[in-house]
């Protein structure tokens, strides 16, 4: 199957599986799994942070970070389109008693500073205490402008707020902007980095930050049920991904551009945007369900909506992109 639903659908190849079977393991809850320790130290170093902590998922990594930064009744400022707000089950509110203050994202994915300023609550018992600014990079495939990130994080710090980056696809941002990882993470107090998306590992995220913040997040990881035992088997896949799957993200970006160019040639399709490894396009509403079925019959998995997202990844080749575009053309000319 050609699966364009997400970059989470990748499967570990033989070399990654071999690395997993060779992994040295211990009990990570006790802190003595050598492969996990190696992964945490390596990611923290690359991100320019003091320490790292391995999590089963990015959702849990983000939540533990929010709970480490904020207490009950506190508030974090976040975008309406951000994963931590829109797609993580309301965990901050449900499990952390943290109030989200969502703001409309600008077209480039940023949160305008004037909106952030207006959302910060005064010190008054009537209000939740604003503690944190949370951004996402990439967001909708778009790379946040570096000048904006520097300005927004400085703005937050000047007003006494901590900063968190949901960097689920921050390696896409690094490759897409030809910048080292640390250049994109330096201004944040904490960063969640996912390995089960573009990097192709089967599971896992690493939260990085100061030693004090990671110590707090370690406790919340336990509370949230994220403490794993011989998880070096999983960490080995992430280490393999760091060695072999970072630079090749450029191939995914090239394939996304190829996909966008192909869809743009079809009169019935309107390409709304494409950036890094994501393409967003509009299709006639009446054609979405039958087109999705048409594609599935031809071995192509998509989630067809009026505004559809297509995501390229290491299991999708340039030839697969051409096959998909040809199938869409065939549907509209049948």
C-alpha positions in Angstrom: 0.0 0.0 0.0 1.0 3.6 -0.6 0.0 5.3 2.6 -0.2 9.1 2.6 -2.3 9.6 5.7 0.7 10.5 8.0 4.4 10.0 8.5 3.5 7.9 11.6 2.7 4.9 9.5 6.3 4.0 8.7 7.5 0.5 9.6 11.0 -0.3 10.8 13.2 -1.8 8.1 15.5 -4.8 8.5 18.5 -2.7 9.6 16.5 -0.8 12.3 15.0 -4.1 13.5 18.5 -5.6 13.7 19.7 -2.6 15.8 16.7 -3.2 18.2 17.6 -6.8 18.7 21.2 -6.0 19.5 20.3 -3.3 22.1 21.7 -3.4 25.6 18.9 -3.2 28.1 18.4 -2.5 31.7 15.4 -1.3 33.8 14.7 2.3 32.8 12.4 3.0 35.7 15.5 2.4 37.8 17.5 4.6 35.4 19.9 1.8 34.4 19.0 1.1 30.8 22.3 2.0 28.9 20.7 2.4 25.5 18.0 4.8 26.9 20.7 6.7 28.8 22.7 7.0 25.6 19.7 8.3 23.6 18.7 10.8 26.2 22.2 12.2 26.5 22.7 12.4 22.7 19.4 14.2 22.0 20.0 16.6 24.9 23.5 17.4 23.5 22.2 18.0 20.0 19.4 20.2 21.3 21.8 22.2 23.5 20.0 21.1 26.8 21.3 19.7 30.1 19.2 16.5 30.1 16.7 14.4 28.3 13.9 11.9 29.1 12.6 9.1 27.0 8.8 8.8 26.6 6.5 6.3 24.8 4.8 9.1 22.9 4.9 12.8 22.0 1.5 13.3 23.6 2.8 12.1 26.9 6.1 14.0 26.5 4.2 17.3 25.8 1.9 16.7 28.7 4.7 15.9 31.2 6.4 19.1 30.1 3.3 21.2 30.6 2.8 19.6 34.0 6.4 20.3 34.9 6.1 24.0 33.9 2.6 24.6 35.3 0.6 23.8 38.5 -3.1 23.3 39.1 -5.0 26.4 38.0 -2.2 27.8 35.9 -2.5 28.6 32.2 -0.5 28.0 29.1 -0.8 30.1 25.9 -1.0 28.0 22.7 -2.2 28.1 19.1 -5.7 26.9 18.1 -4.1 24.6 15.6 -1.4 23.3 17.9 -1.2 19.6 18.6 -0.9 20.1 22.3 -4.2 21.9 22.3 -6.3 20.4 19.5 -5.1 16.8 19.1 -4.0 15.5 22.5 -7.4 14.9 24.2 -7.4 17.9 26.4 -4.8 16.2 28.6 -3.4 19.4 30.1 -6.9 20.3 31.4 -8.1 16.8 32.2 -4.9 15.4 33.9 -2.9 18.5 34.7 -5.7 21.0 35.7 -3.9 23.4 33.5 -6.1 25.9 31.6 -5.2 26.3 27.9 -5.5 29.9 26.5 -5.8 29.2 22.7 -5.0 31.9 20.2 -5.6 32.0 16.5 -2.5 31.1 14.5 -1.3 33.4 11.8 -0.9 32.0 8.3 2.7 31.1 8.9 1.8 29.1 12.0 3.1 31.7 14.5 1.2 33.4 17.3 1.4 37.2 16.8 3.0 38.9 19.8 0.2 41.4 20.2 -2.2 38.4 20.7 0.2 36.8 23.2 0.5 40.1 25.1 -3.3 40.5 25.3 -3.7 37.0 26.6 -1.3 37.2 29.5 -3.4 37.6 32.7 -2.6 40.2 35.3 -1.6 39.0 38.8 -5.0 38.8 40.4 -6.9 36.1 42.2 -9.7 36.2 39.7 -7.4 34.8 36.9 -5.5 31.7 36.1 -1.8 32.4 36.4 -0.2 32.6 32.9 3.0 30.5 33.1 3.9 29.2 29.7 4.1 29.9 26.0 3.9 26.7 23.8 4.8 26.8 20.1 5.1 24.1 17.5 7.7 23.6 14.8 6.9 22.5 12.1 3.2 23.3 12.3 1.1 22.1 9.4 4.4 21.4 7.7 5.5 25.0 7.9 8.7 26.0 9.5 8.3 28.9 12.0 10.4 31.9 11.0 13.6 31.9 13.1 13.4 35.6 13.7 9.9 35.2 15.0 10.9 32.3 17.4 13.7 34.4 18.8 11.4 37.4 19.3 8.5 35.4 20.8 10.6 33.4 23.2 12.4 36.6 24.4 9.0 38.3 24.7 7.7 35.5 26.9 10.8 35.3 29.1 10.7 39.1 29.6 7.2 38.6 31.0 8.1 35.8 33.3 6.8 33.0 31.1 8.6 29.7 30.4 8.6 28.4 26.8 8.0 24.9 25.4 8.4 23.7 21.9 6.4 20.8 20.5 9.1 19.7 18.2 7.4 16.6 16.9 8.8 17.3 13.5 11.6 19.7 14.5 14.1 17.6 12.5 12.0 18.4 9.4 12.4 22.1 10.3 16.1 21.7 10.7 16.6 19.9 7.4 14.2 22.2 5.6 16.0 25.3 6.9 19.5 23.9 6.6 20.1 24.6 10.3 21.5 22.4 13.1 18.9 21.2 15.6 20.3 23.4 18.4 19.6 26.6 16.3 15.9 25.7 16.4 15.7 24.7 20.1 18.1 27.0 21.9 15.5 29.6 22.8 13.1 27.2 24.5 13.1 25.9 28.1 11.8 22.5 27.0 11.4 20.7 23.7 9.6 17.5 22.9 11.2 15.6 19.9 9.3 12.7 18.3 11.0 9.8 16.6 7.9 7.9 15.3 7.0 10.4 12.6 9.5 11.4 9.9 12.4 9.7 11.6 10.7 6.4 11.1 11.1 4.7 14.6 8.1 2.6 15.7 7.6 4.6 18.9 9.2 7.1 21.2 9.8 10.8 22.0 12.5 12.6 24.0 11.8 15.6 26.2 14.9 17.9 26.7 15.4 20.8 29.1 17.2 21.7 32.2 18.1 19.1 34.8 15.6 20.5 37.2 12.8 20.4 34.6 13.6 16.9 33.5 13.6 15.7 37.2 10.1 17.1 37.5 9.0 15.6 34.2 10.4 12.2 35.4 8.0 12.2 38.3 5.1 13.1 36.0 6.1 10.4 33.5 5.7 7.9 36.3 2.3 9.3 37.3 1.1 9.2 33.7 2.1 5.6 33.3 5.1 6.3 31.0 7.8 4.5 33.0 9.0 1.6 30.8 11.4 -1.2 31.8 13.7 -2.7 29.1 12.9 0.2 26.8 16.4 0.2 25.3 14.9 -2.0 22.6 12.9 1.0 21.5 15.6 3.6 22.2 17.9 1.6 19.8 15.4 2.3 17.0 15.6 6.1 17.8 19.4 6.0 17.8 19.4 4.2 14.5 17.0 6.9 13.2 19.4 9.7 14.3 22.2 8.0 12.4 20.4 7.1 9.2 17.1 9.0 8.8 17.7 12.7 9.4 19.4 13.8 6.2 17.1 11.8 4.1 14.1 13.9 5.3 15.1 16.1 2.3 13.8 13.3 0.1 10.4 13.6 1.8 10.4 17.3 1.2 11.2 16.9 -2.4 8.5 14.3 -2.8 6.0 16.6 -1.2 6.9 19.3 -3.7 6.5 16.7 -6.5 3.1 15.8 -5.1 1.9 19.4 -4.9 3.1 20.1 -8.5 1.2 17.0 -9.7 -2.1 17.8 -8.0 -1.9 21.4 -9.2 -2.2 20.1 -12.8 -5.7 18.7 -12.0 -8.5 21.2 -12.5 -10.8 19.8 -9.8 -8.0 20.1 -7.2 -6.9 23.2 -5.4 -3.5 23.0 -3.7 -3.7 25.2 -0.7 -0.1 24.8 0.6 2.8 22.6 0.8 5.8 22.8 3.1 8.4 20.3 4.2 6.7 16.9 4.0 3.0 18.0 3.9 0.6 19.0 1.2 -2.8 20.4 1.8 -5.4 20.4 -1.0 -9.1 21.0 -1.5 -11.3 18.6 -3.4 -15.0 18.8 -4.4 -16.9 17.7 -1.3 -19.1 15.3 -3.2 -16.0 13.5 -4.5 -14.1 13.0 -1.3 -15.7 9.7 -0.1 -15.8 8.1 -3.6 -12.2 9.2 -4.4 -10.9 7.8 -1.1 -12.6 4.5 -2.0 -11.2 4.7 -5.6 -7.7 5.2 -4.3 -8.0 2.4 -1.7 -9.0 0.0 -4.4 -5.8 0.9 -6.2 -3.6 0.3 -3.1 -3.4 4.0 -1.9 -4.5 5.0 1.6 -5.6 8.6 2.2 -8.0 10.5 4.4 -10.0 12.5 1.9 -11.7 15.5 3.2 -12.8 18.8 1.7 -9.4 20.1 2.9 -7.1 17.0 2.8 -3.6 16.5 4.1 -1.0 14.3 2.4 2.2 13.4 4.2 5.3 12.0 2.6 7.8 9.8 4.5 10.5 7.2 4.1 8.1 4.5 2.9 6.9 6.7 0.0 9.0 7.0 -3.1 8.9 9.5 -6.0 7.4 6.7 -8.1 4.7 6.3 -5.5 3.9 10.0 -5.7 3.5 9.7 -9.5 1.2 6.6 -9.0 -1.0 8.6 -6.6 -1.2 11.7 -8.9 -2.1 9.5 -11.9 -4.8 7.7 -9.9 -6.4 11.0 -8.9 -6.3 12.2 -12.6 -7.9 8.9 -13.6 -10.7 9.4 -11.2 -11.6 12.8 -12.5 -11.3 11.7 -16.2 -13.0 8.3 -15.8 
